[in-house]
């Protein structure tokens, strides 16, 4: 007998009859979503082959909306066809049981459970958000689901044919572009591996290379991801494949450590396009390469943002269960738009839009939310933090410090609700915690660490340059709106004033008509809404001599409208620049220039 029938064998006949169509409609909605999602991801191979970089960017933007569109479509069907708003609680409980039965042999059960939650949370009141009605915990295990064909390919190496095996790894991706010189690239791989492992361990009987069957596509690169298995030891690697100047392919480098591979999966970068029949297989493989990378972040970087949110929230609830510290106001200068708090034992910050903004801010709630959504649709080039957006977040009130509760009640009363022992925040953004750049610089200046100050200023300017090339102007360039990651990288994280570069009007300040105008406190020139005067940046960025000197040394051109106009022109000309999520010193063309010379 079918499991879904067993699960509701004792149900009331009328309720069971209503529940089955609900479960079937929900699963049909999810299956449609994943079919479209997978088709878009699989098409990344063709876009890469054609070098159609504009289409790459368009596909990333479009795929963001797939999930919410299907959820809304399914909600509408349940209302119009089944009158979902009129159904009794027993029907919803049984619908969940039927749904579990339908997922028994499904290839994406964890994603389907999350889809179920998304639809039900649009229909039912928050008081139903417990395990009887939604999947608070997963019901179907993904541990032993196998895809066909397998998620990864195995290559067995013998001393005499290792070059053949390496060549075959890349040929098996069957790109419809020729390699410029695969033999040369394989030799560069060999040299790089020997430099990393000058005394390689003796080969065990089980010696093989495992490579994920689908390449990971992002921007202008395809990433081949795998690991070398030598007995009980495993060694991860990633090889970026790029186009050269003549439209042929080449292997750009090989990354052999978990830190560099982990940086590829930083949430400050655009999501990958990967063809995954069984996503849990891909996630499990990646976890073996990056055991410290949270499962939530891996799902998010694979474009499965809703599953990333589900995994994150479950992790947060588990952490709260096993910890005792309190949420507190985040350190740093208070923002004019966002109230930010954190849990010291948890590496994230929580941000809520204030009810009232500072007088200098010319935005509203809807505009701020649009700006945060925009960030998900653009190439973040490793310089903008991704955010997880949540609604109706229930957190235990006794975990909030009294000072934070006072500030929440003062700044965001419209977003707060108390429900028994829980405090409900109706809308919340969550980001990886970083040290604010202004605090980092103050600490480095006090310590007399000119080297740290200079490196941070260089990183800050580079972040602004790279965002400009990606068609993003941060708007508010204050140091406090940037953070320093644990790897020393500077990342932007305050989005309420961001604009597309192409929507900005960069101007030079015209000379004053007379001395009186120059000495007055008022501008002597007209200022439009999108007018930006880069010369003014110095007045609020460079008040500290220890910061001013390295900024002018490395980034003086950022104070000139000419830099910004040139960046705008490149964007309008359709240029798509290369952004390498690894040091350029690692590229074969820089490590082995003689070997790579034409």
N, C-alpha and C positions, 0 to 999 in steps of 0.2 A: 504494500500500500504506500502511496506517496506520503512523504514525511509531513508535508503541509496539511494533509488530511488528518493524519494521526494527531497533530498538535491541537487540532480544534475538534476532535471527534466528539467531545462532550459539550460542545458549544450549543447555544440555542440556535435552532435552524434558521430563524429569521436573521439573527445577528451574523451568523456564519455566511449566509447568502449575500449580505451586504458587504462583508469584510473581504471576500475573495476578489470582487472587481476592484476594490481599492488597492489591494496588493498588486494585482496585475497591472493596473494603470500606473502605479508608482514605478514598477520595474520596467515597464515599457518606456516611461519617461527617462529613466536612467540609461537604459540601453541605447536610446536615441542619442542622448548626450555623449556617451562614451564612443559611439560609432563616429560621430562628427569630430570629437576630440582626437580620436586615433587617426582618422583620415587626414586631418590637418597636420598632425605630428609626422605621419608617414610621408606626407608631401614635402617635408623639409629636405629630404634627400634630393628631390628634383630641383628645388629652389637653389640648393647648394651647387648642384651640378651646373645649373644654368648661370650661376653667379648673379642671380636676380636679388640684389640686396634690398632694394625697395620693397619687393614682395615679402622678403623675410620679415621686415619690420611691420608690414601690414598684417601678416599672418599672426604675429605675436599679439598685436592690438586686438584683432578679431577674436582670437581664442579666449581671451580674458572673459568675454561676455557669454561664452557657450553655456556655462553652468547656470548662471542666474536666468538666462533665457529659458532653459529647459525646466527649471524649477517653477518659474512663473507660468509656463505653459501647462505643467502638470497640475498646479494649484487650480488654474482656470478650468481644466477638465474635471477635476474632482468636484468643484462647485457646480458646474453646469450639468454634468452627467449623473452625479451621485448625490448632489445636495449635501456636500460634506459638512456644512455648518449645522445641519439638523441631526447628525448622527449621535447615538448614545455612546458613552464611554466604553461599554462592552464591545462595540463594533471596532473601535480603534485598537483595543487590546488584541482582538482576534486578527485584525488586519496585520498587525506586527508579527503574530505567530505564522500566519500564512506567508508573509514576506520571507521570514526565516526559512521556511520550507522551500520557497522558490529559489533561494540562494545556495541551496546545498551543493550544487555542481557548477556554480557560477565562477567565472574567472576573475572577477573584480568585486568580491563580496564586501570588502571593507569600504570601497567607494560607494557601492550601492546602499550600504547602511547609512553612510553620511548623507546621501541624497534623500533617503527616507526621512532623516532628521530635518533636513532643510525644508522639505515640503510640509511636514507635520507642524513644524514651528511657525510656518506661515499661516496655518489654519487654526491651531489650538492656542489657548492662552498659556502664558508662561508657567502657570501652576501645574501644567501637565508635563513639564520637562523633567520627568523622572523615568526610571527604568521600565515602568509598565507601558509607557507610550512611545518612547524613543530609545535609541541605542546609546545609553550612557556608557556602557561597556560593549565591546564587540561580541557578537553572538557566533560568528562563523570564523574559525581559524583559517589563516592564510599560509600556515607554515608548510603544508605539504601539497599546495597547488602547483602543478607543473604545466608550463606552456608547451605547445607543440607547433613549431619546432622549439627546442630548448632556448632558454633566455641567454645562454652563452655557449660559445664554441670552444672546443678543446684542441690544442695543438701539442703533439708529443715530439720532443726534440731528441735527436741523437747527435753525437759529436760531428758526424759527417754532413748533416743536412740542416743545421740551424738557420743558415741564411735562407734556404728554401722555405722553411717554416715561417720565418718573419715576413718574407715577401708575400706568402700566401695569406697571412693575416689581413693584409691591406687589400689584396686582390679580391678576397671574399666579400668585401663590401660592394663590389661590382659598381663602382662609380663610373658614370659615362663621361669621364674625363681622363685623359692619359696623365700619368705621372711624368714629370720632367725628367727625373733620373732616380728611379726607386732603388737601384743598386747603390748609388751614392748615399741616399738617405738611410738605407739599412746599415751601411758602414758607419755613418754618424751615430746611429742608435747603438751599435756595438761599442764604439769609443766612449760614448756617454755612460753606458752601463759599467764599463770597466773602470772608468774614473770614479764612479760612485761605489763600486765593489771591487777594489783592486785585488782582493784575495777572496774570490767567490767561494762559497761553501761547496764541499763535494756534493755531487749529484746523488740524490737518493733514487731508489727504484721508481718512486712516484714523482716524476719531473715533467711538468706540463705548463703550458700557458693557457689561461682561460680568458676569453675576450667576450664582452657583451655583444650580442648579435646585432644590435642597432647602434649606429653611431649617435652621439649626442650633438645636436646641431644648435648653434647659437651665433648670432651675428654672421660673421664671414668665415666661421670655422666649423669643422666637424671634429669631434673628439672621440678617439678610440680608447676605450677604458677597459682595463683588465688587470690581471695579476699573474705572477709566476708562482707556481706551487712546487715546492721542493720538499717532499716528505711532509713533515708537520709545519714547515715554515712557509709563509706567504709574503710576497713582495708586490705591492701595488704599483701600477704605472698608468700614465695617460699620455697619449700621443696626439697633439693637435695637427690636423691636416688642413692646409690652406691652399688657396690659389696663388700662383706666382703672377708676375706682371704680364705673362703671355697666356693666361688662362689655363695653365697646366697645374697639376697638383704637386705638392711637396710636403714632406714631414717636417714640421717646424722645430720641434724639440721633443724631448721625452721628460716627463715629470715623474720622479721616483720616490717622493716622500709624501707622507700623509698631509703635511702642512700645505704644500703647494697644491696638491689635489683638492684638499679641503677648501682652499681659496677659490677654486673653480666653482664651488657650490655655495659661495657667499651670497647671502640674501641681498647684498648691495648690487647684484648683477641681474641681468635679464634671465628669464626662465628658459630652460632647455626645451627643445623639441626632440622627443624620443618615441619611437614606435614600440609600445609595450602591450602585448596581448595580456600578460599577467603582471601588472605593476608591482605586486608584492615580491615577485622574483627579482626584479631590478633593484628594488629598495633593499632587499636582503643582501644582494651582491655588493651594493655600494656600502652598506653597513660593515661588511667584512673588510673593506678598504679604509673606511673612516669610522672606526668604532666610537669615537667621541662625538661624531656629528649627530645631533638629535634627529630622530625619525621624522619629526614634524618638518624640519628644514629640508630634508631630502625630498619628501613628498612635494613641498612647495616649489623647490627648484626644478622638479620634473613637470611643473605646470599644473599640479594637482593641489591648488591652493586650499580648497575646502577640506580636503583630507589632511593637509598640513595643519589647518586650524583645529580640526577634531583631535588630532594627535597632540597638539600643543595643549589644548584645554584639559585633556585627560592627564597629561603630565603635570599641569599646574595643580589640578585637584589632588593628585598623588603627593606632590611636594607639600601642599598645605597640610595634608594629613600627617606628614612625617616631619614637620618643622613647627616652630613656635614663635618666630620673630614676627614683627608687625609691619604692615605697610606704612611707609612714611613719605613725606614730601621729598621729591628728588633733589639732590644738591644742585647748586648753580643758581643763576639769575632767573627769577620767575618770568615766565613768558606772558605776553599780552593776550595771546589767543588760546593757548593750551595750558591746562593744569596737568602737571606731570608728577606721578608718584611711583614708588618702587618698593619692592620687597628685598631687603639687603641680601638675603640668602638665595635669591633667584636672579639670573642674569638678564632681566628684562625690565623695561619701563612701561608704565601704563599712562596713556594720554587721553584726556577728555577735553572736548571743546567747551570753553567757558561760555556762560550765558551772556556776559557783556565783555566786549573787547576794550583794549586801550584806545584812547582818543586818536592815536596816530594810525590806527588800522582801519582800512576802508574795505573790509570784507564782511560777509555774513556767514552763518553756519553752512548754508548750502554751498557757498563758494569754497569754503575750507574743505568740505567733503569731496567736492569735484577735484580740487587740487591733489588730495591724497589718492584719489582714483586715477588721476592722470599719471602719477608716479609708477603705477603698476603697468601702464601701457607703453612706456618709453624705455629705451635702453638706458639702464641706470649706470652703465659703464664702471661699476665698482665704486661709485661715488655717492649713491643715495641709498639710505637704509630702506628696506622693504618693511611694510607694516602688516600686521594681522588685524583686521577690522571685525569687531564683535558687537552684537546687540544683546541686550538683556543679560548682562553678566552678573551672576549671583556669587558674592564672596562673603565669607563669614565676618560679620560686623566686629566681633571681638578681636579680629586680626588687624584692625585699623587703629593706629595711634590716635589719641584724642585730638591732637593738633591737626592731623590730616582730616579727621571728620569735620572739624570746624571749618577748614578751608574748603572741603567739598561742599558743605552746606552753604557757604558764602559764595563760591564761584560757580557751581554747577547744580543749583537746586532743581532745575527743570529735568535733569538727567538722573536724579536720585529717587529711590523708593526703598522703603524698609519692608521686609517680608519676614516676620518672625525673627530668627537669629541671623538672617542674611541682609546684606546691603546690596541693592540692585543698581547697577550702572547701566543706563539704557543704551549708551553708545560709547565705545571705547576702542582706541588704537593701542596696539602692543608692539614694541620694537626691542631689538637687542640693545642692551645697555652699553653705552660707551662713556668715556670720560669727556665732558664738555671741553672743547678746544681752549676756551678762555681760561678754565681752571688749570689745564695742562700747561699752558704758556706761563701763567702766573707762578706755578710751582717751579717750572724750569728757570724762570728769571730769578726768583728768590734763591734758588740753589746755585746760581751763577753758571748754569749749564748752557752756554752759548751754542754748543753743538746741538743740543736737543731743540732749542728755540729755532735755530736755522733749519733743521730738518723738518720740524712741524710747519714752519712758514712755507718751505718749498712744497710740502705735501698739500697745504691749503691752496696755494696758487695753482698747483697742478690739478687739484680737484675742480677748481673753477674753470680752468681751461678745458678739461675733458667734458665737463657738463655743457660748456658752450658749444663744443664740437657736436655734442649729442642733441643740440637744439634746446637746451634748458638754461634759463637764467634764474639763479636762485632768488633774486629779489632782495632779500635781506642778507647781506654778506657779513653781518657781525660774527665775531669769533664764537660767540655762545651758541650759534645755530649749527655748528659743526662739531663732530665728535672724533675722538681718536680710538681706533680699534686696538685690540690686544696685539696686533701685528704692527702698530704704529702708522696705520693708514688713516688718512683724514677723510671723513664721510659726512655728507650733508644730511640733516634730518628734520628741518623745520620748513614745511611746505606751503604755508598759508599765503606766501607772496610769489611763488614760482610762476614763471611765464615762459612760453616758447620764445626762443631767441628771435624768431622771425616776426613776433608780435611787438618787439621792443623798438624804440627809436633812440639810438645812441647818438648823443650830441656833444659837441665841445661847447664850453661856456664862452659866449661871445665877449669881446673886450668891453669894459664899461664905457659908457658915452662920456663920462666926466668923473672927476675925483670925488664929487659928492656921492654919486651913485655907488662908486667902489667902496666908500666908507660906510654907507648905510647898511642896516641889518636886513634889508629886503632885496630880493633879486631884481636886477634891472632888465631881465629877459623873461619872455613868456615860457610857461612850463605846461606841456600837455600831459594827459593822464599816463601815457606809456613812455614819456621822455625820461631818459636816464643819462646822467652826466658823470662818466667814470672819474673825472678829476676830483669829484667830491668824495670818492671812496676814502681818500687819504685822511680826511678830517675825522672820520670815526673809526678808522682801522689802525692808524699809525701814530697814536699818541705816545706810545712807549718807545724810547730810543732803541732798546735792545731788539724790538720787533721791527721797527722802521728800517733799520740798516739792512737786514737780510731780505726784507720784502723788496726794497728798491734795487738790491743787487740782483735778485732773481726774477722779479715780477713787475718791474716798473711799467711795462707795456700794458698791464691790466688797468692802469690809470688813464689810458689814452683811448678815446673813442675809435681810433683807427683799428685797434686789435679786434674790437667787437664787430665793427662793420665788415671786416674781412671774414670773420667767422660766419657772419650772416650770409655773406655772398657764397661761401663754400656750400652752406646748407641749401641755399636756393638753387645752386648749380647741380644739386643731387649727389654731392660727394658723400660717401659713407666711409669714414676712416676706420682703420684697424685699431682695436683696443686689446692689448694682450693681458690676460689675467695672470701673468707670470712675468718675472723680470726679463727684460730684453736681452740681458747678458746670457740667459739660458738658451736663446735661439741658436740653432746650428749655424746660421749665417754669421753670427757673432763669435761663437765658440770655435768654429772650424772654417774660417774665411777662405783658406786655400782650397779646402775640399769642396766648398760651395761655390767657388768662383766659376763663372761660365767658361 
